[in-house]
Amino acid sequence: MQRSTPNYMNPDDFDRVLKSIPLLKIRKQKDEDVRMLFIILYWIGLRPSEAIYLKAEDFDLENHNLYLGKTKTHRHDIAPIPDHIIPALQEWLDDKENGRLFPELTYRCAYNWIKRLGVMLQIIPWITHRDEIGEANKLHIFRKSLGKDLLTGTHGTKMPIEIISKQLRHQDIGVTLNSYLKSSHEAVKEHWKEFSVRY
């Protein structure tokens, strides 16, 4: 398994983060809600601002869609929901009423949670200062790590770059390659070659 780096959190570290949420002793949010927030950020590949303001009625679990409305890149954005998190989402949403799922949650508050967890658990991307790598590496780390895990097949099948770009909802595949995957030209060519042979 690839090690965590300043711009990548590996699955082991992600699991440690999910298990350690009770250590934060959060008062205004339930531990299970914070856990689900992190799962949504990672597995659906949301931007932090998109996840924080989610409403229960945004989820269409039957069709595996999450309706986001206007986002950074689209006027009417929809994010696909991976099959394997549907049961957990369904169970979690069954107890929720319509309206904001994370009431009173702000970006700053979530940012402080991950800074604290970063120090407690020594999570590399969360204890590395943004100035050292020149990119956002706090709440965006879930989204960036998903892209890298899909590229390398960490969770099973490797995905082609264009599919990863669609999952992350980038308008330009170059953003996916250069800003998120940080993949070299040769690594990307090698990935495409392997994918073409299999399919």
URDA-V868433 format. One record per helix or strand of 3 or more residues. SS is the DSSP state (helix for helix, strand for strand). FROM is the first residue (numbers start at 1). TO is the last residue. If there is no record, write none. Layout:
ss:SS from:FROM to:TO
ss:SS from:FROM to:TO
//
This chain:
ss:helix from:11 to:24
ss:helix from:31 to:43
ss:helix from:48 to:52
ss:helix from:56 to:58
ss:strand from:65 to:69
ss:strand from:77 to:80
ss:helix from:83 to:94
ss:helix from:107 to:121
ss:helix from:124 to:127
ss:helix from:130 to:133
ss:helix from:141 to:152
ss:helix from:161 to:167
ss:helix from:173 to:181
ss:helix from:185 to:198
//
